[in-house]
Amino acid sequence: MKEESINDLIGAVVSSVSFVHNYLELHFDRQILRFLIMPSLENDKKVIPDDDVYQNRLCSLIGDKIVSLEIEEESHLSVTFDSGIMLNVAADPVNEPEFVHYVSVEGGPIQVW
């Protein structure tokens, strides 16, 4: 049996965006990418969680496909979509020991960064 990897999300299409209390989930059919630290968005300009358009920009990802995904030294994640939008999130080990979860199948094991 193939071991699931966060890289399996490359080519996956965002099916929904969920805002849950203090974190964000991107759903890809049965897979989930959970951000425990809110990511910044970049396209033509950087949008941070405090910006008024932040939620709308995230929701605009529905239907977009992931074209690249990079984890750098297990402390930074960049996700690029076919629309050109890039999500970036960095670890904050002092305030939040975990910053991203990948769930390959609903109810399945969680990979933690």
C-alpha positions in Angstrom: 0.0 0.0 0.0 1.3 3.5 -0.9 2.2 5.8 1.9 0.2 9.0 1.8 2.1 12.2 1.4 1.2 15.9 1.4 2.7 16.0 -2.1 -0.4 13.9 -3.2 -2.2 17.2 -3.2 -0.4 18.4 -6.3 -3.1 18.4 -9.0 -5.9 18.4 -6.4 -8.8 20.9 -6.8 -10.1 22.9 -3.9 -13.7 21.7 -3.2 -14.4 23.9 -0.1 -12.8 26.4 2.3 -13.8 26.2 6.0 -13.1 28.8 8.6 -13.1 27.1 12.0 -12.8 29.2 15.1 -9.0 29.9 15.0 -7.9 27.8 12.0 -8.5 27.3 8.3 -9.2 24.2 6.3 -8.9 23.7 2.5 -10.8 20.6 1.4 -9.9 18.5 -1.7 -12.7 15.9 -2.0 -11.6 13.6 0.9 -8.3 15.3 1.7 -7.8 18.2 4.1 -5.1 20.8 4.4 -5.5 22.5 7.8 -3.6 25.7 8.6 -3.3 26.2 12.4 -1.6 29.5 11.7 -3.4 31.6 9.1 -1.4 31.8 5.8 -0.8 35.0 3.8 -2.0 35.1 0.2 0.1 36.4 -2.6 -1.0 37.1 -6.2 -0.5 40.7 -7.4 -0.1 41.8 -3.8 0.3 40.2 -0.4 -3.0 39.8 1.6 -2.8 39.1 5.3 -5.5 37.7 7.6 -6.4 41.1 8.9 -7.2 42.5 5.4 -10.9 42.9 4.5 -10.6 40.9 1.3 -8.8 37.9 3.0 -11.8 35.6 3.3 -13.1 36.4 -0.2 -9.7 35.7 -1.7 -9.5 32.3 0.1 -13.0 31.4 -1.0 -12.0 32.3 -4.6 -9.7 29.3 -4.4 -12.7 26.9 -4.8 -12.2 25.2 -8.1 -8.4 26.0 -8.3 -5.9 23.3 -8.6 -2.6 23.0 -6.7 0.3 23.2 -9.1 3.2 23.2 -6.6 3.7 22.6 -2.9 6.9 23.2 -1.0 7.9 22.5 2.6 11.1 24.2 3.6 13.0 22.7 6.6 9.6 21.7 8.1 9.1 25.3 9.2 7.5 27.0 6.1 4.9 25.8 3.6 4.1 27.4 0.2 1.2 26.3 -1.9 0.7 27.6 -5.4 -2.5 27.3 -7.3 -3.2 27.4 -11.1 -4.8 30.9 -10.6 -1.4 32.2 -9.6 -2.4 32.6 -5.9 0.2 31.4 -3.4 -0.5 30.6 0.2 2.5 31.0 2.6 2.7 30.0 6.2 5.6 29.8 8.6 5.9 27.9 11.9 5.8 29.8 15.1 7.2 27.3 17.6 7.0 29.7 20.6 3.2 30.3 20.3 2.0 27.4 18.2 4.0 24.1 18.1 2.1 22.9 15.0 1.3 25.0 12.0 -0.1 22.6 9.3 -2.0 19.3 9.3 -2.5 17.1 6.3 -5.3 14.6 6.4 -5.2 12.2 3.4 -8.6 10.7 4.1 -11.3 12.0 6.3 -11.0 10.3 9.7 -7.5 9.0 8.6 -4.1 9.6 10.1 -2.9 13.2 10.3 0.6 14.4 9.2 1.7 17.3 11.4 4.2 20.1 10.8 
